[in-house]
Amino acid sequence: MLTSLESISKKTEEFNAMQREYHKKVRDGFKDVIKEFFEAYPNVNTIFWNQYAPGFNDGDPCTFNVNEIGMSDLTRDQLCEAGITNPDSVPASIDLDGDDTFEPKVDAELGTEAYSAFNKITYMIYANEDMMEDLFDGNAAVVLDKDGAHYDY
């Protein structure tokens, strides 16, 4: 018969194993969902957001958060070149090479069906903020595109 301490240790090990398995399933499932999304909506080039734990929160706990998730027809390179790290900062037009002005489309402008699918992905990201912190190293500007995930640009 197990002692209480042995029983607690065994249950803790079981719990940790279940948690590792859950995280693996969510990670793998997340990658599959993102891949399917980009295949289904080729006019969307990126999904992007900032995530961080603030260094100061006016006396409240500094907890990790995913912030302002957006999608766009801008590529990762265009986002980086224009210095865009937040969906709210996507301008109505961008002059990327000095010759042409690009008018990026964001969120609902990319189509109702894509926007509906994007909202489901947004929900999944917010519901798994701890996983996003693990996947993308905490404080990061995250960009997902057809080639995978990029962060800290």
QUIVEN-V80026 format. One record per helix or strand. SS is the DSSP state (H for helix, E for strand). FROM is the first residue (numbers start at 0). TO is the last residue. If there is no record, write none. Layout:
BEGIN
SS/FROM/TO + SS/FROM/TO
END
This chain:
BEGIN
H/3/39 + E/45/52 + E/63/71 + H/75/81 + H/86/88 + E/93/94 + E/100/101 + E/105/105 + H/106/109 + H/111/126 + H/128/134 + E/139/144 + E/147/150
END
